[in-house]
Amino acid sequence: MSDETPEEILEEAELEANADPGFKEGDEVWVEDADGKRHPGVFVGMNEAAGWFGGGPSAYVVHPEAHQAEVVSLFRLTPRR
């Protein structure tokens, strides 16, 4: 069991949810799918509602070639260089 107080746990969760992802609008990224394949995308912005539902940090990404957008976990994004 953790020695952290509920306030400390909440503070850590807020810091994680509000962390700067290192991406800015328009950055080209790779989005990893469930099979481990990477697809090109463009970072649009953070999904501010992610913390409301207990999920980890996520972001909006558009896929220009597929003409679609999705919300993805930040852990699935890597910069395209």
Contacts in CASP RR format, 6 or more apart in sequence:
PFRMAT RR
TARGET T0000
AUTHOR 0000-0000-0000
METHOD contacts of the structure
MODEL  1
MSDETPEEILEEAELEANADPGFKEGDEVWVEDADGKRHPGVFVGMNEAA
GWFGGGPSAYVVHPEAHQAEVVSLFRLTPRR
2 9 0 8 1.000
4 12 0 8 1.000
13 51 0 8 1.000
16 56 0 8 1.000
16 57 0 8 1.000
17 50 0 8 1.000
17 51 0 8 1.000
17 56 0 8 1.000
17 57 0 8 1.000
19 57 0 8 1.000
21 43 0 8 1.000
21 46 0 8 1.000
21 57 0 8 1.000
21 59 0 8 1.000
21 74 0 8 1.000
21 77 0 8 1.000
23 29 0 8 1.000
23 43 0 8 1.000
23 45 0 8 1.000
23 59 0 8 1.000
23 77 0 8 1.000
23 79 0 8 1.000
24 43 0 8 1.000
25 43 0 8 1.000
25 44 0 8 1.000
25 45 0 8 1.000
26 42 0 8 1.000
26 43 0 8 1.000
26 44 0 8 1.000
27 42 0 8 1.000
27 43 0 8 1.000
27 79 0 8 1.000
28 40 0 8 1.000
28 41 0 8 1.000
28 42 0 8 1.000
28 43 0 8 1.000
28 79 0 8 1.000
28 80 0 8 1.000
29 40 0 8 1.000
29 41 0 8 1.000
29 42 0 8 1.000
29 43 0 8 1.000
29 61 0 8 1.000
29 77 0 8 1.000
29 78 0 8 1.000
29 79 0 8 1.000
29 80 0 8 1.000
30 38 0 8 1.000
30 39 0 8 1.000
30 40 0 8 1.000
30 41 0 8 1.000
30 77 0 8 1.000
30 78 0 8 1.000
30 79 0 8 1.000
30 80 0 8 1.000
31 38 0 8 1.000
31 39 0 8 1.000
31 40 0 8 1.000
31 41 0 8 1.000
31 61 0 8 1.000
31 63 0 8 1.000
31 70 0 8 1.000
31 72 0 8 1.000
31 76 0 8 1.000
31 77 0 8 1.000
32 38 0 8 1.000
32 76 0 8 1.000
32 77 0 8 1.000
32 78 0 8 1.000
33 39 0 8 1.000
33 76 0 8 1.000
38 78 0 8 1.000
39 63 0 8 1.000
39 66 0 8 1.000
40 63 0 8 1.000
40 64 0 8 1.000
40 65 0 8 1.000
40 80 0 8 1.000
41 61 0 8 1.000
41 62 0 8 1.000
41 63 0 8 1.000
41 64 0 8 1.000
41 80 0 8 1.000
42 61 0 8 1.000
42 62 0 8 1.000
42 63 0 8 1.000
42 64 0 8 1.000
43 59 0 8 1.000
43 60 0 8 1.000
43 61 0 8 1.000
43 77 0 8 1.000
44 59 0 8 1.000
44 60 0 8 1.000
44 61 0 8 1.000
44 62 0 8 1.000
44 69 0 8 1.000
45 59 0 8 1.000
45 60 0 8 1.000
46 57 0 8 1.000
46 58 0 8 1.000
46 59 0 8 1.000
46 60 0 8 1.000
47 57 0 8 1.000
47 58 0 8 1.000
47 59 0 8 1.000
47 60 0 8 1.000
47 71 0 8 1.000
50 56 0 8 1.000
50 57 0 8 1.000
50 58 0 8 1.000
50 71 0 8 1.000
51 57 0 8 1.000
56 73 0 8 1.000
56 74 0 8 1.000
57 73 0 8 1.000
57 74 0 8 1.000
58 71 0 8 1.000
58 72 0 8 1.000
58 73 0 8 1.000
58 74 0 8 1.000
59 71 0 8 1.000
59 72 0 8 1.000
59 74 0 8 1.000
59 77 0 8 1.000
60 69 0 8 1.000
60 70 0 8 1.000
60 71 0 8 1.000
61 69 0 8 1.000
61 70 0 8 1.000
61 71 0 8 1.000
61 72 0 8 1.000
61 77 0 8 1.000
62 68 0 8 1.000
62 69 0 8 1.000
63 69 0 8 1.000
63 70 0 8 1.000
END
